[in-house]
């Protein structure tokens, strides 16, 4: 099997409801793949199933040919890092210590941080504009600050694949763009990035490929231009969009709701 994260025929039932049916996609090293779709389409469930946090009815999920289900928790944590959406912080840890939790999969029990661990933590915090917050208690952060800190914790893991559930939620426009730039920078380092994303302009400009999920199935998959067609957007989101382009790239924005 080719290198990459491969998900084949993922089906999930929750509470007696069929959430996903035979969903397949892959993420190659060095690319950003966006999962898009309306609320309730099953995007976050797909991420959680890949991570083993949601039990699928059926799925073939592998990284570089190794089934994820057969990985030990430690190996899985070093292979697939995760940025949850809106995760609370309950412990009165400093921000630097919270980000440092991302290095746990690399340490033996009771082992002290090594020089490479400290370097990974500082790099992740500086990349996400969190270094200035390093001495703050994590419980005192705003929602946007917390989102950046949790992203830094995930980056500190140094996993070859990073999964992120709406990483720009709660962020102001500047930090939204910063986070998307970070995703591209991680991909440039050879990291495979899979993210749930709602902003269609960001999806168009920053993702190499998109997977559009509708009614629990893949409606379209491929290059952003091929997925974000007027027909697909009307079907999945019940909206029409305006499109334009300037010197920095393409943009699109919904401008009306359609009939349901």
N, C-alpha and C positions, 0 to 999 in steps of 0.2 A: 504493500500500500504506500502511496506517495506520502511524503512528509506533510504534516498538517493535523489540524483538529477536524475529524470527520464525524458527522452526525447523520445517521441513516434511519429512516422510517420511525422517527420519534413519535410515539403516541402516549398521551397522558390523560387520565381520567381523575377528576377531583370532585369529591362530594357527589358522585353519581353523574357528573356532567363531563362530557367529552370535550377536553380543552384543546388538545392537539391530535392530529390524525396524519400519520405518515409524513412527518415533516423531515426534510433532508437538506443539509447545507454543509459547507466546509469552510475552514479558515486556514489559509496558507501562511507560513512564516513571512512576516514583512508586509502584511496587508491589513487594512481596516475593513471589516464587514459589519454592516448595520442591519439590525433587525427592526423593521418598521411595520406599522399596522395600527389600527384603531385601538382605543382602550378595550381591554378584555380579549384581545386577539390571541393572547397566549405567549407573548414575547418574553416576559419575565419568567414564565413557567418554563420556557425552553432553556433559558440560562440556568435556572435552578436544577433542571433535570440533568444538564451536562455536568454540573458540579456535584450531583448526587444528593441534592437537597430536596428534590421532588422525585417520587418513585414513578418511573414510567411503566405503562402497560407493556410496551415493547420499545426497544431502541438498540441500535448498534452505534456505540460512541467510543471512539479510539483516538489516541494521540500518537502520531508516527507509527501506527500499526499496533500499539499496545492498548487493549481495552481498558477504559477508565474504571470500569466496575472492579477490575482485578487489582487496581493499584492500592497500596496501603494509604491510610489517611495522610501520612507525612509526605509520601511521594506525590500524591494528588495535590497537596497544598503547595508543593514546590513547582508543580507543572502548570496548574490552573489557578491564577489569582483572581480575586473577585472584588468588584466595587459594588456594594449593595445600594439600593435606592433608599434614601431617607433613614438610614440605620441610626438608632439612638446610641448615645454614649452614656453608660451608667456609672463608669468608674472615674473617680477624681484623680486621673493620671495627668501628668503634664503631656502636652502635645508631642514632645519628642519621645516620651516613653510609649505613647499610644502608637505612633508611627513605627517604633521599634518592635512592636508585636509582629510586624510583617516578617521579621527575621527568625521567628520561632521555628519554622520548619527546617531551618539550616543549623539549628543548635541542638546539642544533646541536653538532656535534663540538667538543670542547674549550671549549665555552661555560661560563662560570661561572654559578653559581646566582644568580638574580635575587631581588628582594625578594618577589615573589609565590610563588616556589618555596620560599623559606625559611618563608613564612607557611603554605603548604600542608603542609609537613613538620611544623611545630610543631602545627598544628591536629590533624593526624592522630594525632600522638603523644600529645597531651593527651587526645584523645577515647578512646584505647585504653589510657590509664593507663601509657604508655611513656615519658613525658617524664622521669620520674625515673631511667630507665635510659639516658639519652642518651649518657653517657660510658662505659658498659660495653662491653666487647668482645662482639660478638654470639655468638662461639663459647663464651662462658661462661654463656649463658642456659639456664634450665631449659626443658623442653618447652612448658610453659604460657606462659612469658614469650616464647619464640620465636614461638609462635602469634600472640600479640598484636602483636608487632613486625612479623610478615609481613602481618597485617591492616592495620597502620598504613602499611606500604609500599604496599599496594594502594590504600588510601584516598588517599594522597598523589598518586596518578596523576591523580585528578579526572576519571576516565572517566564517561561517562553511563550505562554498564552495568557492574555489578560481579558477577563470578561467584565463588562461594566453595564449596570442597569441605570439608564438615564443619568449619566454622570454630570450633565449640565443643569439638571433640575436644581432650583433654589439659588442659582448663580446669576449675578448681574451680567450684562452683555460683555463687558471686558473679560471676565473670568470664564464665561462660556467659550469665547474664542480661544482663550488661553488653554482651556482643557482640550478643546479639539486640536489645537496645535500640538499639545502634549501627546495625544493619541497618534498623530502623524509622526511625531518624533520617535515614539516608541516603535512604531512600525518600521521606521527607517533604521532602527537598531536591530531589526530582524524579529521583533515581537509580533505575534499574531494577535490582533485586537478584534474582539467581538463585542459590540455594544448595542443596547436598546436605545433608540433615538427617535424623538418626536419632531424635532425641527427639520423640516424637509429641505431647507436651504443648506443646513449643515450636512445633512445626509448626501445631498447632491455634490457639495464641494469637497468634503473630507473623506468620504468612503470610497474604497476601490470597488466594492460590490455591495448590493443590497438584497435582502430577502424580505419580501412583502408577504406578511401572514394575514389571511382573511378567513374568518369562520373556521379557524383551527387548521387551515391548510396553507400551503405555499401557493399564493396567487401568481407571483412572478419572482424571478431570481436572476441576477446578472448585473451588468454595468448600470450605474445610476440613471443614465439617460434612457436605457431600455426599460427600466422598472418604473420610473416616475413619469409614465405617460398619462395623458389626460384621461384615457379610458380606465386605467388602473386606479388612479386617484379618485375618480368618481365612484368606482365600485367599492373600494376599500374604505374611503373616508367620507364619501358623499359630498365632495367639494369640487369646485373648479379652481384653477390657479392662474395667476399671472406670472409670466416669465420675463426676465430681462438679464442682461449681461453687461458688465463693465470691465475695466482693466484687471480686476482682481478675480473674476470668475463669474459663474452663473448663479442666479438666484431665482427662487420661486416663492410665492405666497398665496395662500387661499384667499379668495375674495367673495365667495358666497357658499351657502349650504345648499345641497340638493335635496330632493325628496327621498325619503326613506321608504 
